Amino acid sequence: MVRHFKMQIFGDRQPGYDGKRNMYTAHPLPIGRDRVDMEVTLPGEGKDQTFKVSIQWVSVVSLQLLLEALAGHLNEVPEDSVQALDVITRHLPSMRYTPVGRSFFSPPEGYYHPLGGGREVWFGFHQSVRPAMWNMMLNIDVSATAFYRAQPIIEFMCEVLDIQNINEQTKPLTDSQRVKFTKEIRGLKVEVTHCGQMKRKYRVCNVTRRPASHQTFPLQLENGQAMECTVAQYFKQKYSLQLKYPHLPCLQVGQEQKHTYLPLEVCNIVAGQRCIKKLTDNQTSTMIKATARSAPDRQEEISRLVKSNSMVGGPDPYLKEFGIVVHNEMTELTGRVLPAPMLQYGGRNKTVATPNQGVWDMRGKQFYAGIEIKVWAVACFAPQKQCREDLLKSFTDQLRKISKDAGMPIQGQPCFCKYAQGADSVEPMFKHLKLTYVGLQLIVVILPGKTPVYGMEKRL
């Protein structure tokens, strides 16, 4: 809009826009206080879209009031001034990157952290302007979130359904496979690959029950009549495209009542789509490992972000327009390192220890005041072949010995020691244990690895 109406309204001004209803300029626009209506045409999904835009003067944001508040002459910081500065500093990043809330993300370059299920880690940064003692601060921190990987839908489906080789999937999807795939793909944007350079985009609303070789739709003929045609037949006649996977379902896109079907093999996931669905336990664990970094590494990354985004002495035209200057170094504060607290162990010697780098050694030591556990249970979710009864018995004996040595004795045999299956049995089992065994103090859960059971137990 600014480029289109440069001559009539904006001239050389570089306004800041919050992506919603507010636009800020450093100097008044030549429209007075009257409302001005404009039309702007933008490329849309499949065809261009025309928008009607109205702009009107609302008020003057005074930075003088902000300066007085920072100097302590006013009781409250004017929020409209802080908001204006925040919008201006975020304007250029919002055009360069993919905004998510108050953070900005960019596609992976030089790294790849797959999460499985067609998802991957994108790194970015959080940014906001905050008032502080005597001046304003630009708060920046690194962040990460999950995005859907831009890839062919066939590959996406294989990741979701854990299909190792698509050529081995010679039969139509089962109902359970289709339901799982639909749950993941519904709501995502896809782009087609069979129309040359014109990669039209659509939003998925469903996955068909029938494969492309059997999924029909009413095809409008030149004489005005309609005939039933399968998706596979249509693509062969219209685009001379013989489908490789006619036994796989189609994506239904756009509005459901319009019956627009696309074979999986002519669709790609559109880049830059954030994953708003809940991550699995495995994906969450992978995300944590991928984003963990030391404080010095974090500081270096933040400094690199500031410089690469032209915030420091760079060509950010919006900061320059409003006379905003960002210092090239982080703010330094005087701090102090508190000494580590002394630890008092129990037992006969009552040993005292000082932790080193947040670590202390419990070997050969006892808790200062251990609790005696008399009522306890064991629930084993590992299959019996993997964790035999004799191994289970050996484990409980070792646990009792180690707990006694540590000054927290576990007395007797468990009141309950059984095998269990699946996440669905976790909540009923825990309820049964709490109701049946009065004074239950400890439940030991044995898992075969990373399973959905882990998440259920954490919530309970």
N, C-alpha and C positions, 0 to 999 in steps of 0.2 A: 504494500500500500504506500509506504514512504517513497519507494522508488517510482511508482506509477504516478504519484501526485507531487513529485519533487518540484516541478516548475510552478504549479498553481499554489501549493500550500507550504511544503516543508523546506524548500530551498536546500541549504547546506546543513540544516539541523540534523542531529543524530538523537532521536528520542529513545527513551528507555520504556520497554513495555513488559508488563507482568504476565502476559499470556491470557489475561482475562478481560478486565474492564478498565484498567488504569494505564495511562500513558503519560510520561513525564518529558517535558522539554526544558532546556536551560533558558530559553528566551520565548516570549509569547509568539504564538502563531498568528498570521495575518487574517484571522477569521473573526476577531473580536470575541464577543460572548455568545454569538449565534451558533446554533447547531448546523453542522455541515454533513450532508448525506453523500456517500460515495458507494461505488460498486467495484469489487475486485474479483477477478477470475483467477482461480488457482487450479492446478492439476489435481484431480481426485482419483478415486479408485475406479478405474474403468473409463471415466470421462471427466472433463473439466467441470468445476463447480463455481458458481457465481455467488458471492456473498455481498450483502448490503451492510455497510459499516457507517456508523454515525459517530462523529467526534464533537465534543462541546467543552468549552472552558468550564472548570469546576471551581478551582481555588488556587491560591499561591501557597506553596510549601515553604515556610520560613526556616532557613538553616540558622538564622540568628538566634531563634528560640532554643535550638538544639545546642548551640555554643554556650548560651547562658546556663542551660541545664547541666552541661558537662562541667562548667566552672563552679557549680554549686549554688547558683543564684535562683534557680527554680526547683520546686519540690519534685516535679515530675518531668520525665523525658518525653518530649512530643513524639508520639508513635508514628504520626504521619511523616515526619522527617526521617525517622529510622527506616520506615517502609520504603520511602523514595530512594534512599541510598542503597538499600538492599536490592531493589528492582534494577537499578542502574548497573550495579556490579555484577548482577546475574544475567544481564541481557546478552552479552557476547557468548558466554558459555552455553546459554540456552539455545543459541543458533548453531553452535559447533557440535554439541553433544546431545545425547538422549537424556532428557530430564526425567527424574523420578523423585517426586516430592521435592525436598530441598537439596537433592544430590544430582550429579551429572555423571553419565557413564559413556564409554566409548567401546567399540568392538575390540576384541583381543588383537594385539599386535606384538609378536615376539613371545607370546605365552599362550598356553591352552590348558584350561583346567576343566575337563568334562565332569559332569555330575551324574551322567547316566540319564536314561529316559528322555533324550533329546535336549537336555538342559546343560548349560555351561556357566562358569563364573565370569562376570564382567567386573572389572575394577573401575573405580571412579573417585569422586571426591564430593564431600558435603561442604556447602558454603553458606555463610550468613553474616550479616553485619550486626554488631552488638555494641551498645554503649558501655564504656568503662570509665575508670577514673581519668578525667581531664580530656579524653579523646575517644574516637570511635575505633573499634577493632574489627578486622576482617577475620572471621573464624573459619578455618579450613581444616578438614581432616579427610583422610583416605577412607573409602567405603567400598563395599562389594555387595553384589546381589546376583540373583540367578536370572538368566535370560534364556530364551529358546534359541538353539543354534540354527543359523540359516543353512538349510540343507534340503535335499529332495525329500518329499513326503514318504517315499518308499523307505529311505534310510531312517527317517524319524519313526515310522511304524515298527521297523525292525528293532530299534532301540527300546521302544516302549514295551513291545511284546517279547523281547529277548530272543529274537530270531537271528541266528548266527549267519545264515546264508539265505537270501531271498529266493534263490533258485531251488532251494529245498522245500519252499512253501508252495507246493503244487496244488493244494486244495484250497477252497474258500476258507475264510476265517471262521472259527467257531463262534457261537454266540458270546461266550465269555471273552474271547479275544476282541470281538467287535465292540463290546461294551467298554472294555478297558481302553481301547484305542479311541473310542468316541469321547470318553471322559477327558482324555488328554488333548485331543485336537479341537474339540468344540470351542468356539470363540476366538481361535487364532486366525490371523490373516495369512493367506497364501497368494502366490503369484503364479500365473500360468507360463508355460514354456513353449507352447505349440503355436504361438502367434507371432513368431519372429521377434523383432525389437519391441513390440507393444506388449509389455508384461503387465497385463491387467491384474489388479488385486481384488480379492474377495475375502469375506469373512465366513468361516465355516460354521454352519448351524447344525449339521448332523452327518452321520455316516450311514450309507444305505445298507439295508439288510441283504439285498441281492447283489451279486457281482456285476461288473460292467457288462458282461456278456448277456445278462438277463434283466438288468435294470432298464426299464422303458420310460419314455416321456412322450407327450403329444408334440410331434413335429409339424409345424405349420408349412403347408405346401404353397406353391405359387398361385394355385387356383383358389386359395382361401380355405381349403379343407385341411383337416389334421389327420395324421396317421401315427400309430404307435411305432416307435423306433427305439432300439436298444442303444445305449451309450456307445458300445463298441462299434456297432454298425454306423452310427452317426460320425464318429471320428475317422472311420475308414473312408466313408463317402465324402465328407466335407474337407478333411485335411490329409487324405491319403495316408493315414497313420494306422498301422496295424498294431494294436495294443500288445505289449509283451506279457502283461499280467491281467488278462480279461477275467480271470477267476477271482480277482480281488475286488473289494467294494469300491464305491465312488464317494467322493465328498459332495455333500449337498451344501451349496453356498448361497449367500444372499438371503432373501426372504423365502421361508419354507414353502409358501403357497405358489411360488413361481417355478418350482421344479427345475432348478439349475444344477446339473450334475457334472462333476469333473472326475476323470480317472485319476487315481493316485499318481501315476507315473508322469503326468504333465503338470504337476504342482510342486512348488518349493515353499518352504517356510520363509515368510518375509523377515528380513533382518530387523533387529532392534525391538523385539517384543519381550517385555519383562514377564517373568513367571510369577504370577500372583497366587498360584495354587500352592498348597502346603508341600514342603519338601519332605521326602522320606527320611527316616533316621540315617540311612547310609549317605544320602545326599547332604544332610545337615552336617554329618561328621566330616565329609570331604570338603565342604565349604569352610568349616572351622580350620582345618589343616591348611587349606590353600590361602587363607587370609591372615594366619598368625604370623606376626613379625615383631622383631625387637624394637624398643623405643628409638635407638639411633637410626635404624632402617626406616622407621615411620617418619622421623623428622626429615631425613634426606628425601623421602618420597614427597612429602608435603612441600618442601622448598622447590623441588623440581616441578611440581604442579603449578605453583605460583608463577615461576619463571616461564614455563611453557605456555601458560594461558595469557601472557602479555600483560599481567597485572603490575609488573615491576618495570617501569621505564620503557614499556613496550607500546606497540601500536594499537591499543584498545581505544577506538575512536569515541566510545561512549564515556569512558572515564575521563578522557581528555576534554570532551565536550562540556562536562560538568565540573571540571577543575579538580577531580579526585586524584590524589596521589597515594600510592601504596608503598610503604617502606620495603626495602629489599631484604630485610632480615626479620626473623621472628622476634617478638617482644621478649626481653629477658627479665626474669623476676628473681629476686633473692629468696632462696629456699634453704631448708636444712633437712638433713637426713636423721630421722629419729633412730636411736639405738634399738637393736632387736631386744625384745623382752626376754628375760631369763626364764627357762623352763625347769619346773620342779618335777622330777620323776618320783614314783612311789617305790615300794619295796623296802628292804631293810636299810639300804644305804642312803635313800632319799637324795640321789644324785642330782646336781644342778648342771644344766647345759645351756650354752648360748648358740642359737641357730646361726648358720653361716649361709648367706645368700638365700635365706628363706627355707633352708633345709636342716633337718636334724635326724639323728640316727636312733631308732627305737630298738635296735638289736641288743638283746640282753637287758633291756629296761622294762619297767612296769609302769602302768598308768598310776597317776597320783591317787586317784580315787576311782577304781574300777567298779563296774556294776556286775553283780552276779546274775547271770541269765539262767532261769530255771525252766521257762516254757518257750520252746522254739520249734520251728518247722523247716522242712526242706521241700522245695518244689523244683523238680527237674524237668526242664523243657527240651533237653537234648534227647534224641532217640535212644532207646535202651541198647541198641547195637553199638552206639557211639560211647555211651556212658553206662557200663554194666553195673549191676547191683554191688558187686564186690568192690568196684572202684568208688562207688558212692559211699559205701561203708568205710573204706579207707580214708576218703576225704573228710567225712564227719569226725572220724577219730583224730585225724591230724588237726582239724579245726579246733577241737576241744583242747588238745595239747597246747597249741600255739596261744589260744585265748587264755589258758591258765598261766602260761609263762608270762604273758603280757599283763597279768593282774586283772583280767576281766573273764573269770571262769564261766564256761558254758557247761552246765551240769546235766548229766544223764544223756539218754538218747532223745532224738527229736520226737515230739508228740505226733508228728505227721511227716511222712517221707514217701512221696509218690511221684510217678511220672505224669506229665501233663502235655497237652498238645494245643498249639495255636494261640494267637492273641485273644481269640474270643473266650477262652477259658480262664483268662487271668482274673477278671473282675469277679465272676462267680466263685472262683477258688478262694480269693482273698476274703470275700464276704463270709464264705463257709468257715474259714479258719478263725476269723474274728468272733463269729457267733458260737462256734463249737468249743474253742479252747480259751477259757477265761484267763486273762492275764498274759496273753501271748505277747512276748517281748521282741522276738526276732524271726523274720522269715528269710531264709537263705534261698536265692533263686539261681539255678544253674541254667545257662543258655548255651546253645551250640555255636553261637557266633552272633553276628549282627542280624537281628530279626525284629519284626514289628512288636514282639513281646516286650522288648526293652522299653519302647516308648510308652506302652500301656502301663508298665510297672512304675515308671517315673511319675506318671500322672496320678497313680493311686497312692 
